[in-house]
Amino acid sequence: MQKIKSLLEAQREFATQGKCERYLAKVRWQNGVTCPRCGSKDVTYMDSRNKWQCSCRYQFSVTAGTIFHKTHVGLPRWMVAVWLMCHSPKGVSSKQLQRTLGVTYKTAWYMAKRIRRAMRHDVFEDLLCGIIEVDDAVVRASGDGTPSGHVKFEGKNVLGVAERGGLLRMFTLEDLKAKSIKRVIAKNLGAVQEIYSDAASRLFFLAEFGHHQSVAHAYDEYVLGDAHVNTIENAWSLFKRGLIGIYHHVSAKCLQEYLDEFAFRYSHRHEKPRLMDLVLASC
Ligand SMILES: [Zn+2]
Protein backbone atom coordinates (compact mmCIF):
# COMPACT_ATOMS: atom_id res chain seq x y z
CA MET A 1 0.00 0.00 0.00
CA GLN A 2 1.60 3.30 0.98
CA LYS A 3 5.16 3.75 1.99
CA ILE A 4 5.86 3.59 5.72
CA LYS A 5 9.26 5.12 6.27
CA SER A 6 9.99 4.75 9.97
CA LEU A 7 9.17 2.69 13.02
CA LEU A 8 7.23 5.66 14.38
CA GLU A 9 5.12 5.81 11.23
CA ALA A 10 4.53 2.07 11.40
CA GLN A 11 3.39 2.34 15.01
CA ARG A 12 1.00 5.13 14.03
CA GLU A 13 -0.29 3.33 10.94
CA PHE A 14 -0.92 0.15 12.93
CA ALA A 15 -2.06 1.76 16.17
CA THR A 16 -5.37 -0.05 16.52
CA GLN A 17 -6.77 -3.50 15.79
CA GLY A 18 -9.29 -1.90 13.40
CA LYS A 19 -6.62 -0.11 11.35
CA CYS A 20 -4.60 -3.32 11.07
CA GLU A 21 -7.63 -5.37 10.05
CA ARG A 22 -8.44 -2.92 7.26
CA TYR A 23 -4.83 -2.95 6.04
CA LEU A 24 -4.63 -6.75 6.14
CA ALA A 25 -7.96 -7.14 4.32
CA LYS A 26 -6.75 -4.83 1.53
CA VAL A 27 -3.52 -6.79 1.08
CA ARG A 28 -5.06 -10.28 1.39
CA TRP A 29 -8.05 -9.68 -0.81
CA GLN A 30 -6.93 -7.28 -3.53
CA ASN A 31 -9.68 -8.55 -5.82
CA GLY A 32 -12.43 -8.58 -3.23
CA VAL A 33 -13.05 -10.59 -0.04
CA THR A 34 -12.71 -14.31 -0.76
CA CYS A 35 -13.80 -17.24 1.40
CA PRO A 36 -10.64 -19.03 2.63
CA ARG A 37 -12.52 -22.33 2.67
CA CYS A 38 -14.18 -22.52 -0.77
CA GLY A 39 -12.73 -19.54 -2.66
CA SER A 40 -16.14 -17.99 -3.33
CA LYS A 41 -16.64 -14.23 -3.45
CA ASP A 42 -20.30 -14.57 -2.50
CA VAL A 43 -19.76 -13.28 1.03
CA THR A 44 -21.66 -10.96 3.35
CA TYR A 45 -20.06 -8.83 6.03
CA MET A 46 -21.63 -9.18 9.48
CA ASP A 47 -21.08 -5.92 11.27
CA SER A 48 -22.01 -7.18 14.73
CA ARG A 49 -19.44 -10.00 14.60
CA ASN A 50 -16.75 -8.30 12.48
CA LYS A 51 -16.74 -11.37 10.25
CA TRP A 52 -17.83 -12.42 6.81
CA GLN A 53 -20.26 -15.19 6.06
CA CYS A 54 -19.83 -17.15 2.85
CA SER A 55 -22.60 -18.76 0.80
CA CYS A 56 -21.01 -22.06 1.90
CA ARG A 57 -22.01 -20.95 5.45
CA TYR A 58 -18.42 -20.62 6.65
CA GLN A 59 -17.84 -17.56 8.81
CA PHE A 60 -14.38 -16.02 8.84
CA SER A 61 -12.44 -13.02 10.08
CA VAL A 62 -9.63 -11.22 8.26
CA THR A 63 -7.01 -13.28 10.13
CA ALA A 64 -8.56 -16.68 9.30
CA GLY A 65 -5.92 -18.98 7.83
CA THR A 66 -3.04 -16.61 8.63
CA ILE A 67 -0.26 -16.85 11.22
CA PHE A 68 -2.05 -14.13 13.20
CA HIS A 69 -5.16 -16.20 13.79
CA LYS A 70 -6.15 -16.80 17.42
CA THR A 71 -2.84 -15.62 18.84
CA HIS A 72 -2.91 -13.61 22.02
CA VAL A 73 -0.63 -10.95 20.58
CA GLY A 74 -3.06 -8.76 18.65
CA LEU A 75 -2.57 -7.35 15.18
CA PRO A 76 -0.92 -4.00 16.07
CA ARG A 77 2.12 -5.81 17.46
CA TRP A 78 2.20 -8.36 14.65
CA MET A 79 2.11 -5.66 11.99
CA VAL A 80 4.92 -3.65 13.58
CA ALA A 81 6.96 -6.87 13.89
CA VAL A 82 6.46 -7.63 10.19
CA TRP A 83 7.39 -4.07 9.28
CA LEU A 84 10.58 -4.26 11.35
CA MET A 85 11.66 -7.59 9.89
CA CYS A 86 11.06 -6.30 6.37
CA HIS A 87 12.93 -3.06 6.81
CA SER A 88 16.04 -3.94 8.80
CA PRO A 89 18.64 -4.86 6.15
CA LYS A 90 20.58 -7.11 8.52
CA GLY A 91 17.57 -8.48 10.39
CA VAL A 92 16.04 -8.00 13.85
CA SER A 93 16.85 -10.06 16.90
CA SER A 94 14.11 -11.48 19.12
CA LYS A 95 15.61 -9.39 21.92
CA GLN A 96 15.03 -6.21 19.92
CA LEU A 97 11.48 -7.28 19.02
CA GLN A 98 10.85 -7.96 22.70
CA ARG A 99 11.87 -4.42 23.64
CA THR A 100 10.12 -2.65 20.77
CA LEU A 101 6.85 -4.54 21.09
CA GLY A 102 6.78 -4.87 24.86
CA VAL A 103 6.24 -8.64 24.81
CA THR A 104 8.12 -11.48 26.50
CA TYR A 105 11.23 -12.92 24.88
CA LYS A 106 9.42 -16.18 24.22
CA THR A 107 6.60 -14.39 22.41
CA ALA A 108 9.05 -12.29 20.37
CA TRP A 109 10.98 -15.43 19.38
CA TYR A 110 7.78 -17.20 18.36
CA MET A 111 6.58 -14.20 16.32
CA ALA A 112 9.90 -13.88 14.47
CA LYS A 113 9.88 -17.58 13.64
CA ARG A 114 6.35 -17.38 12.25
CA ILE A 115 7.09 -14.29 10.16
CA ARG A 116 10.30 -15.85 8.88
CA ARG A 117 8.26 -18.79 7.62
CA ALA A 118 6.23 -16.42 5.43
CA MET A 119 9.53 -15.39 3.78
CA ARG A 120 10.50 -18.96 2.85
CA HIS A 121 12.05 -19.43 -0.56
CA ASP A 122 9.68 -22.20 -1.59
CA VAL A 123 6.71 -19.88 -1.06
CA PHE A 124 7.95 -17.97 -4.09
CA GLU A 125 8.11 -20.01 -7.24
CA ASP A 126 9.69 -17.54 -9.67
CA LEU A 127 12.70 -19.01 -11.44
CA LEU A 128 15.91 -16.99 -11.63
CA CYS A 129 16.62 -15.69 -15.13
CA GLY A 130 19.03 -13.52 -17.12
CA ILE A 131 22.54 -13.02 -15.75
CA ILE A 132 23.16 -15.48 -12.93
CA GLU A 133 25.88 -15.66 -10.29
CA VAL A 134 26.60 -18.83 -8.34
CA ASP A 135 28.86 -18.92 -5.31
CA ASP A 136 29.34 -20.98 -2.19
CA ALA A 137 30.49 -20.04 1.27
CA VAL A 138 30.92 -21.41 4.75
CA VAL A 139 28.77 -19.85 7.47
CA ARG A 140 29.55 -20.21 11.15
CA ALA A 141 26.59 -21.73 12.95
CA SER A 142 26.30 -23.04 16.48
CA GLY A 143 25.96 -26.81 16.59
CA ASP A 144 22.81 -28.52 17.79
CA GLY A 145 22.38 -30.00 21.19
CA THR A 146 25.23 -28.17 22.85
CA PRO A 147 24.87 -27.71 26.60
CA SER A 148 23.72 -24.21 27.54
CA GLY A 149 26.40 -21.72 28.36
CA HIS A 150 28.82 -23.31 25.96
CA VAL A 151 28.30 -22.64 22.29
CA LYS A 152 30.22 -24.85 19.91
CA PHE A 153 30.53 -23.50 16.40
CA GLU A 154 30.68 -25.42 13.18
CA GLY A 155 31.01 -24.33 9.56
CA LYS A 156 27.95 -24.94 7.38
CA ASN A 157 28.13 -25.07 3.60
CA VAL A 158 25.83 -22.63 1.89
CA LEU A 159 25.15 -22.00 -1.78
CA GLY A 160 24.00 -18.68 -3.20
CA VAL A 161 22.29 -18.21 -6.56
CA ALA A 162 21.55 -14.65 -7.66
CA GLU A 163 20.09 -12.81 -10.60
CA ARG A 164 22.26 -9.78 -11.16
CA GLY A 165 20.11 -6.85 -9.97
CA GLY A 166 17.25 -9.18 -8.99
CA LEU A 167 16.34 -12.23 -6.96
CA LEU A 168 18.66 -14.02 -4.55
CA ARG A 169 18.31 -17.46 -2.99
CA MET A 170 20.55 -19.13 -0.45
CA PHE A 171 20.61 -22.76 0.59
CA THR A 172 22.32 -24.87 3.22
CA LEU A 173 23.93 -27.95 1.71
CA GLU A 174 25.29 -31.09 3.35
CA ASP A 175 28.28 -30.97 1.03
CA LEU A 176 29.53 -28.90 -1.90
CA LYS A 177 29.80 -31.74 -4.39
CA ALA A 178 28.72 -31.07 -7.97
CA LYS A 179 25.72 -33.39 -7.61
CA SER A 180 24.31 -31.55 -4.58
CA ILE A 181 24.85 -28.12 -6.14
CA LYS A 182 23.35 -29.20 -9.44
CA ARG A 183 20.15 -30.36 -7.76
CA VAL A 184 19.59 -26.88 -6.29
CA ILE A 185 20.56 -25.08 -9.50
CA ALA A 186 18.21 -27.18 -11.65
CA LYS A 187 15.26 -26.37 -9.40
CA ASN A 188 15.80 -22.62 -9.36
CA LEU A 189 17.01 -21.52 -12.79
CA GLY A 190 14.78 -20.41 -15.66
CA ALA A 191 15.96 -18.80 -18.91
CA VAL A 192 19.65 -18.04 -18.38
CA GLN A 193 21.77 -15.73 -20.58
CA GLU A 194 25.06 -15.87 -18.76
CA ILE A 195 26.15 -17.77 -15.70
CA TYR A 196 29.17 -16.72 -13.65
CA SER A 197 30.97 -18.51 -10.86
CA ASP A 198 34.32 -19.27 -9.29
CA ALA A 199 36.59 -21.51 -11.38
CA ALA A 200 36.27 -24.52 -9.07
CA SER A 201 36.05 -27.70 -11.15
CA ARG A 202 32.93 -28.90 -9.30
CA LEU A 203 31.09 -25.97 -10.94
CA PHE A 204 32.01 -26.85 -14.54
CA PHE A 205 28.58 -28.45 -14.98
CA LEU A 206 27.06 -24.93 -14.91
CA ALA A 207 27.75 -24.77 -18.67
CA GLU A 208 24.75 -27.09 -19.06
CA PHE A 209 22.49 -24.27 -17.90
CA GLY A 210 23.79 -21.38 -19.99
CA HIS A 211 26.91 -19.69 -21.28
CA HIS A 212 29.27 -20.19 -18.34
CA GLN A 213 32.27 -18.05 -17.48
CA SER A 214 34.36 -18.24 -14.35
CA VAL A 215 36.87 -16.20 -12.38
CA ALA A 216 39.70 -17.91 -10.51
CA HIS A 217 39.40 -16.75 -6.92
CA ALA A 218 42.28 -19.05 -6.01
CA TYR A 219 44.51 -16.90 -8.24
CA ASP A 220 43.12 -13.60 -6.96
CA GLU A 221 41.11 -13.10 -10.09
CA TYR A 222 37.77 -11.53 -9.14
CA VAL A 223 36.53 -9.58 -12.15
CA LEU A 224 36.99 -10.51 -15.80
CA GLY A 225 34.90 -8.15 -17.92
CA ASP A 226 31.32 -8.91 -16.94
CA ALA A 227 32.31 -12.13 -15.22
CA HIS A 228 32.24 -11.79 -11.43
CA VAL A 229 30.17 -12.91 -8.45
CA ASN A 230 30.20 -9.59 -6.62
CA THR A 231 26.42 -9.58 -6.11
CA ILE A 232 26.62 -12.74 -4.03
CA GLU A 233 29.88 -11.76 -2.36
CA ASN A 234 28.18 -8.58 -1.15
CA ALA A 235 25.17 -10.55 0.04
CA TRP A 236 27.38 -12.99 1.97
CA SER A 237 29.18 -10.22 3.78
CA LEU A 238 25.93 -8.44 4.69
CA PHE A 239 24.44 -11.72 5.90
CA LYS A 240 27.51 -12.61 7.96
CA ARG A 241 27.61 -9.15 9.52
CA GLY A 242 23.96 -9.59 10.54
CA LEU A 243 24.72 -12.99 11.98
CA ILE A 244 27.50 -11.65 14.15
CA GLY A 245 26.09 -8.23 15.00
CA ILE A 246 22.37 -8.93 15.38
CA TYR A 247 21.79 -12.60 16.11
CA HIS A 248 25.18 -13.43 17.70
CA HIS A 249 24.68 -17.07 16.83
CA VAL A 250 22.20 -19.11 14.86
CA SER A 251 21.93 -22.87 15.21
CA ALA A 252 22.77 -25.02 12.23
CA LYS A 253 19.23 -26.36 12.35
CA CYS A 254 17.67 -22.88 11.92
CA LEU A 255 20.25 -21.51 9.48
CA GLN A 256 18.05 -22.10 6.40
CA GLU A 257 15.26 -19.98 7.91
CA TYR A 258 17.64 -17.07 8.43
CA LEU A 259 19.04 -17.46 4.91
CA ASP A 260 15.49 -17.36 3.54
CA GLU A 261 14.64 -14.25 5.54
CA PHE A 262 17.77 -12.48 4.38
CA ALA A 263 17.44 -13.56 0.74
CA PHE A 264 13.81 -12.47 0.69
CA ARG A 265 14.66 -8.99 1.93
CA TYR A 266 17.63 -8.74 -0.39
CA SER A 267 15.64 -9.90 -3.42
CA HIS A 268 13.07 -7.17 -2.92
CA ARG A 269 15.45 -4.42 -1.86
CA HIS A 270 14.34 -2.17 -4.75
CA GLU A 271 10.63 -2.42 -3.98
CA LYS A 272 10.52 -1.69 -0.29
CA PRO A 273 6.93 -0.36 -0.16
CA ARG A 274 5.71 -3.75 -1.44
CA LEU A 275 7.86 -5.82 0.87
CA MET A 276 5.55 -5.85 3.85
CA ASP A 277 2.52 -6.55 1.65
CA LEU A 278 4.32 -9.52 0.06
CA VAL A 279 4.92 -11.00 3.50
CA LEU A 280 1.38 -10.29 4.70
CA ALA A 281 -0.06 -11.91 1.61
CA SER A 282 1.85 -15.14 2.35
CA CYS A 283 1.25 -15.12 6.12
ZN1 LIG B 1 -17.03 -20.48 1.33
Residues whose N, C-alpha, C, O or C-beta is under 5 A from the ligand:
A	BS01	ZN	C35 R37 C38 G39 S40 C54 C56 Y58
